[in-house]
């Protein structure tokens, strides 16, 4: 799935698109909302019993992580996390830039 940032009806929106180009989510009004939607979607696809109590990875605060790793002087083999939902979400396709530039040229 790809996260798309777009300008629709004068507003920046985010939505998720599958590999075939179909929109799989509703229009989401913030990046944080898009990230939460994706995590909930990914958790809903898991067929087994979920052991995590929260969809948020407690290790996401990078400053706290750096302090702990420096203080404890250990190196993890996978510092980001083991699950795909632990990896930070990024915008894969930004359609808003072209549309905003188009508005300024008119």
C-alpha positions as CSV (number, residue, x, y, z in Angstrom):
1,X,0.0,0.0,0.0
2,X,1.1,3.6,-0.7
3,X,0.3,6.7,1.3
4,X,-0.8,9.5,-1.0
5,X,-0.9,13.2,-0.1
6,X,-3.2,15.2,-2.3
7,X,-5.0,18.5,-2.6
8,X,-8.8,18.0,-3.0
9,X,-11.4,20.7,-2.8
10,X,-8.7,23.2,-1.5
11,X,-7.6,20.9,1.3
12,X,-4.7,18.7,1.9
13,X,-5.8,15.1,2.4
14,X,-4.1,11.8,2.8
15,X,-5.3,8.4,1.6
16,X,-4.1,4.9,1.2
17,X,-3.9,3.3,-2.3
18,X,-3.3,-0.4,-3.0
19,X,-1.0,-1.8,-5.7
20,X,-3.6,-1.7,-8.4
21,X,-4.3,2.0,-7.8
22,X,-7.6,1.7,-5.9
23,X,-8.2,3.9,-2.9
24,X,-8.5,1.7,0.2
25,X,-9.1,4.3,2.8
26,X,-11.3,7.3,3.2
27,X,-9.8,10.8,2.9
28,X,-7.9,11.4,6.1
29,X,-7.2,15.0,7.3
30,X,-3.8,14.6,8.8
31,X,-0.6,12.5,8.6
32,X,-1.2,11.2,12.1
33,X,-4.7,10.1,11.2
34,X,-3.4,8.3,8.1
35,X,-0.7,6.5,10.2
36,X,-3.3,5.4,12.7
37,X,-5.7,4.1,10.0
38,X,-2.9,2.1,8.4
39,X,-1.8,0.5,11.7
40,X,-5.4,-0.4,12.6
41,X,-5.8,-1.9,9.0
42,X,-2.7,-3.9,9.4
43,X,-3.7,-5.2,12.9
44,X,-7.1,-6.2,11.5
45,X,-5.5,-8.4,8.9
46,X,-3.7,-10.5,11.5
47,X,-5.6,-13.8,11.8
48,X,-4.3,-14.8,15.3
49,X,-4.8,-13.4,18.7
50,X,-3.1,-10.1,19.2
51,X,-0.8,-9.9,22.1
52,X,0.0,-6.2,22.0
53,X,-2.3,-3.9,24.0
54,X,-1.6,-0.8,21.9
55,X,-1.1,-0.2,18.2
56,X,1.6,2.3,19.1
57,X,5.1,1.0,19.5
58,X,6.5,2.3,22.8
59,X,9.9,2.6,21.2
60,X,8.9,5.3,18.7
61,X,10.2,8.2,20.8
62,X,13.7,8.4,19.1
63,X,15.2,10.8,21.7
64,X,14.3,8.5,24.6
65,X,15.7,5.5,22.6
66,X,19.0,7.3,21.9
67,X,19.4,8.2,25.6
68,X,18.7,4.6,26.8
69,X,21.0,3.1,24.2
70,X,23.8,5.5,25.1
71,X,23.3,5.0,28.9
72,X,23.0,1.2,28.7
73,X,25.7,0.9,26.0
74,X,24.1,-2.0,24.1
75,X,23.4,-2.4,20.5
76,X,20.2,-4.0,19.3
77,X,20.0,-6.1,16.2
78,X,16.8,-4.5,15.1
79,X,16.4,-1.0,16.8
80,X,13.3,0.1,14.9
81,X,11.1,-2.9,15.8
82,X,10.2,-6.3,14.5
83,X,6.8,-5.5,13.0
84,X,6.0,-3.7,9.8
85,X,3.8,-1.3,11.8
86,X,6.9,-0.3,13.9
87,X,8.6,1.3,10.9
88,X,7.7,5.0,10.6
89,X,5.2,5.8,7.8
90,X,6.2,8.1,5.0
91,X,4.3,9.7,2.1
92,X,5.0,7.6,-1.0
93,X,3.3,9.9,-3.5
94,X,2.8,13.7,-3.1
95,X,0.3,15.0,-5.6
96,X,-0.3,18.2,-3.7
97,X,2.9,20.0,-4.7
98,X,1.9,20.1,-8.4
99,X,-1.7,21.2,-7.6
100,X,-0.5,24.0,-5.3
101,X,2.0,25.2,-7.9
102,X,-0.9,25.1,-10.5
103,X,-3.0,27.3,-8.2
104,X,-0.2,29.9,-7.9
105,X,0.4,30.1,-11.6
106,X,-3.3,30.9,-12.4
